[in-house]
Amino acid sequence: MAAEHRYAPAEIEKKWQRIWDETHAHKTQNDPEKPYYYCLEQFPYPSGRLHMGHVRVYTIGDVVARFKRAQGFNVLHPMGWDAFGMPAENFAIKHGVHPNVSTWDNINFMRGQDKELGISIDWDKELATCSPDYYKWTQWLFQLFYERGLAYKKEAAVNWCPDCSTVLANEQVEDGGCWRCGTEVVKKDLAQWFFKITDYAERLLTDLDKLPGWPEKVKTMQRNWIGKSTGADITYKIAGRDETVTVFTTRPDTLYGVSYLVLAPEHALVQQLIAGYEKEADVRAFIDQVRKASEIERTSTDAEKVGIFTGSYAVHPLTGAQVPIWIANYVLPDYGTGAVMGVPAHDERDFEFASKYELPIPVVIEPEGGHQGPLTAAFTEDGTIINSAEFTGLHNRDALTKITAHLEAQGIGKATTSFRLRDWLVSRQRYWGAPIPMIYCDSCGTVPVPKDQLPVLLPENVDFGVKGKSPLATNEEFVNTTCPSCGGHAQRETDTMDTFIDSSWYYLRYVSAQDDSQPFSTEDANKWLPVDKYIGGIEHAILHLLYSRFFTKVLHDAELVNFDEPFESLLTQGMIVMNGAKMSKSKGNVVSPEDIIGKYGADTARVFILFAAPPDRDLEWSDQGVEGANRFLNRVWRLVDNNLHQIRSSKGANAEGAEAKKLRTAMHAAIKKVTEDIGDRYQFNTAISAVMELVNAIYAYPEHADPGTKADAIKTAVILLSPAAPHITSELWEMMGHKTPLHQVVWPTYDESALVSDEIEYVVQLNGKVKDRIVFPKDTTKEEIEQTVLTSEKVQALLEGKSIKKVIVVPGKLVNLVVG
């Protein structure tokens, strides 16, 4: 039967997008009788165009949101824009367009692209971090952190990107370069604002165990970044001086093996130690050279360990021996105490350093049977303590606790814990960000802007080209203000906030996006959060996710929310690659979503993206795969169109015949598979595969069999496909004569009894390759199966001229004929 209607994606998709928009089809429901589900994709930077990576992440989220709505949940599925940041400002400098203009133009265009994809967003919840309605509350939260002692300003050696003219947090330095532009990062002394994330280091670490829904690789990355180390702080006197220096070590059991101390070049004592030393100029030159290197370069296991003697000595706290004090590139000022003890016999890095500079290598731990000859490498295993006074003879693990206790008793040491995690540097010397809401008064000091004066608005007129300071400092009207405490003259802070602050709480704003009286409703936040499913890239495993967890814990402690982790379950989608390389304009391998939608339609793009690979794997782009997805949708269209009369006139299924029972089993198997694959496993590729199998089964259904069963199976196939391809399925549903729109239809449930079949399909293989499929009654014996296969006409034709060497029957699955 020829199709009566033509599948025209462009017409159909515009039609249903208009209907959804006009009827507010995706508006967030708030029915207390229904369970709540928060589905969220990481919001994009409004660069001007969606790319295929965006298409992938938003399609994945949309499938989950549509599925959960159909299951009867209140679903929150919002969208916003991570709209502040350097790219917009750099664009303004280059093209002479104010970032407030170019950013909103981009937002408007990308919103239209989201709608073209059929993403079921509640646009009433939309937000943009560059809107004063949003950054007013970002500033409010900054002050909350300040009030709780978690925001402070200090002079610090910071990471400076000369090209971007701004400081970077440690996490934003990648392989020694700026995370945005790649320019080599240098050190610069500036007064900067910090958030005390280190106060939450222990909780951020231990609470990772509360997140079974997170990928283990993401949790491992966060554990490594937090970097907890347990050990002891040990105090050394400086020979000939009143000062002392405290070192942190994880190995107090090796204390008697110390042959030198090493300070970070930035350590506060260094300038005193080298003053008057005959090689002071050489030491200062060395310090300047080391400070040019990034933290990653200095601590890399592959980096050369270099140092220089300061001319000063420390006094060993237990032996009284004088120990030379060095400075070296591998010690950082803000890890531990910025000072470490060199134990070359039992630390690989120290062994390398001591060997290079011909420093002593005293041995204080030996294995069973002792060392055989001089050490040629550091001995880092457990063993017996030697050459360590009264601790000699102990196992080193016992000595570790006993030496620490001895130091504590003497008042020269204590057990302690150190973290690699540093406080979060949040100041930025750029324009396009939320102004830091603080005022400086000569009389009153640092004073927060009164909350009823928030937001502190970005001034329109600034010099974007200024280097070394914030463009806000070029607007005197903005800078000069009145102190809210004394009424005297004061100046505003001219730095803006790191844009990661904006993204550290946006998921909370969505629940109260239009509320102008508070950043979010505590009642609504506690109802919707934590986010049930958070979807985004693995590249945010440390920065964004760690900061968001920190924010949530602070808000929990401030009693603004009753949960302390923001995201219950995390899905990190893979990249889209072409010819083995990530899609990139510079590589010339970008596929435009507009081109795919224009040629095939949004549903084809969605189905291909979902079907081509599991969501957490990289997806290899394939033009043939896109065409295959389009052929499948056309096949579904024809299936419905060719059977419209039968579907519309169906009085219900009568699955008594064998063929009807078989199709009913296939239908319920598909319901079970798709439901579990979307709702439990998030394996969308196998869910679509299950729909394809059902469609195949319907096409194979005999014309003489029960038409009601066929009609039910077709309806079911359309519903199961709807989260992935919402436009075509909505149109087909309407064509079938249904008055209730498809997006309001309840998700089907499977019947376990229907999954029990009286028949089993056996795959017939020839030397392991599939050649046929034969259905047998369940009680067919192995001998009967073998006989039937060998005597079938198809198998007889395949065996012509060949001899059977072996027949392998796997009960319930397959028959493999091994032939020669």
Buried (B, 14 or more C-beta within 10 A) or exposed (E): EEBEEEBEBEEBBBBBBEBBEEEEBBEBEEEEEBEBBBBBBBBBBBBBBBBBBBBBBBBBBBBBBBBBBBBBBBBBBBBBBBBBBBBBBBBBEEEEBBBBEBBBEBBEEBBEBBBBBBBBBBBEBBBBBBBBBBBBBBBBBBBBBBEEEBBBBEEBBBBBBBBBBBBBBBBBBBEBBBBBEEBBBBBBEBEBBBBBBBBBBEBBBEBBEEBEBBBEEBBEBBEEBBBBBEBBBBBBBBEEBEBBBBBBBBBBBBBBBBBBBBBBBBBEBBEBBBEEBEBBEEBBEBBEEBBEBBBBBBBBEEEEBBBBBBBBBBBBBBEEEEBBBBBBBBBBBBBBBBBBBBBBBBBEBBBBBBBEBEBBBBBBBBEEEEBEEEBEEBBBEEBBBBBBEEBEEBEBEEBBBBBBBBBEEEEBBBBBEBBBBBBBBBBBBBBBBBBBBBBBBEEBEEBBBEEEEBBBEBBEEBEBEBEEBBBBBBBEEBBEBEBBBEEEEBBBBBBBBBBBBBBBBBBBBBBBBEBEEEBBBBEBBBBBBBBBBBBBBBEBBBBBBBBBBBBBBBBBBBEBBEBBBBBBBBBBBBBBBBEEEEBEEEEEBBBEBEEBBEBBBBBBBBBBBBBBBBBBEEBBBEEEBBBBBBEBBBBBBBBBBBBBEEBEEBEEBEBEBEBBBBBBBBBBBBBBBBBBBBBEEBBBBBBBBBBBBBBEBBEEBEEEBBBBBBBBBBBBBBBBBBBBBBBBBBBBBBBBEBEEBBBEBEBBEBBEEBBEBEEBEBBBBBEEEEBBEBEBEEEBEEEEBBEBBBEBEEBEEBBEEEEEEEBEBEEEEBBBBEBE
